[in-house]
Amino acid sequence: MTKKVAILMGSANDADKMQPAREHLERFGVDHEVWAMSAHRTADAVREFVGSARTNGFGVIIAAAGMAAHLAGACAANTTLPVIGVPLSGGALDGVDSLYATVQMPPGMPVATVAINGAANAALLAVQILAVTDADLEAKLGEHRSTWKPRQL
């Protein structure tokens, strides 16, 4: 049975920026749940959710936040599941502060980080992680890769 993916956002206002993650997970048939919770405003809820995520059937956590809010780090501090950080644009530095907060984790507390607003890649990385132990998901991922074409911008 494939594990679920949790998508956590620092604010419900981030839903549009994280929609590509949902779309990709749906395309691969990966169950997921989306939650809005803040590392700062609802720290206890974050700690409780990620602390029980493994026993609740999750295999990967995607954590997205902007303006240097460190949701991904708060998640990583409270679980041994893989955490993928998505820095979001916004604020005075348009996401650079969030990027720095997400990639600069202390030794022993890893967070995989994708590009600013990189929700689609976060979902694909989550699928790759789950595919390590799921042959059906690995096959879907292989098919996706074989049909992927670069696009002109």
N, C-alpha and C positions, 0 to 999 in steps of 0.2 A: 504494500500500500504506500503510495506516494505521500510524503509529508506535506503539510500546508506551508504557505508563506505568509508571514505577517507583514503588512505594510503599515508602518506607523508614521504619522505626520505630526509636526509640532502644532499645526492649526488646521481646522477644516477648510480654511481658505487656500490651502495647498493642494486641494483635491484635483484641480485642473492640471497642475504641473505633474502630478503623479498618475494621471489617467493612462499614459503610455505603459506604465508598469502593469496596471490591471489588464489592459488589452493584451499584452504579451503573455501574461500568465494564463489568461482565458484561452488564447490561441493554442497554448500547449496543454490545456486541460488541467492546470495546476490549481487546486483549491487555495483560496487566499481569503484573508480577512483584512479589512482596512479600518484603522483606528486613528482618531485624532487625540493625541495626548502630548503634553509638553514636559520636557526634561526639567523645566523650572516651575511651571505653574501646577503641574500634577505629578511631581516626582514620585510620590508613593504609588500612584497608579501605574506608572512606567515600571517601577521596581517589581511590583506584584505581577504585572502582565508578563514581562520577560522572564521573571524568575520561575514562572510555571509554564512557559511556552513549550518546552520540550515535552512535558507530561501531557500537555493539551494538543499534541500532534503536530507541532510546528517543526520545521527543519531548517528554516532560514528566516532571518528578520531583515527587512529593508526599513531603514530609518531615515526620514527626510526632514530637514529643517533648514531655515534660513537665518540670516542675521546673527551668525556666530552661536546660535543656540545649539547645544551639543547633544541632541537626542541620540545619535549613533553611539557616542561615547558612554552615555548613561545606560544604554542597552547593553553594550559590551561588558560593562562593569557588573552586570547582574545576570549574565547567562554565559554558557559555554557554546551556545549555538553560533554559527557564522552570522555576522552582522555586516550588512552592506549599507554604507552611508551615501545618501544623496544630498549634496549641498544644493540649496535652492537660491535662485536669484532674488534680489530685493534689497531694500535698505540702501543706505548711503554708498556701500561698496559693491552693490549689485551681485552679491554671492561670493565674492572673493573672501570675505571674512568667514563665511560658512565653509568654504572649501578648506581654508587653513585650519579651522577648528576641527574639521572632520579628518584630515590627513595627519595631523600632528598628535597622534596617540602615543602614550608612554610605552616603553618596552613591556611586553607581557599582556598587553590589552589591544589586540589587533582589531582594526575595522577596515574592511575592503572599501575603497572609495571610488565612485565613478565621477564623471564630469558634472559641472554645475548643470542642474536640470536634466541629469542623465537617467531619468526613470526607466526608459526602455532598456538601457544596458544593465541597470540594476536587476531588472526582471530576468534578462537573459543570463546574467551571472548566477542568479538564484536557481534558474533551471539547470545550468551546468553543474552546480553543486549537488542538486538533488539527483541529477542523472548519473552521478558516480555510483549509486546503488540501485538505480531503476532503469532496467534495460529498455522498457517501452519509451520512457522519457528520453533516453539516449538516442533511440531511433528517430523520434520526432525532432530532436535537436539536429541530428545529422541531416535529415531531410530539409529542415529550415536552412541550414548552412549551404546545402547544395543548390538551393533555389535563390539564395540571396544574391542580389545584383547591386553593385555600386550605383549611385544615382548622381546625376549632374545637378549641381546647385545653381 
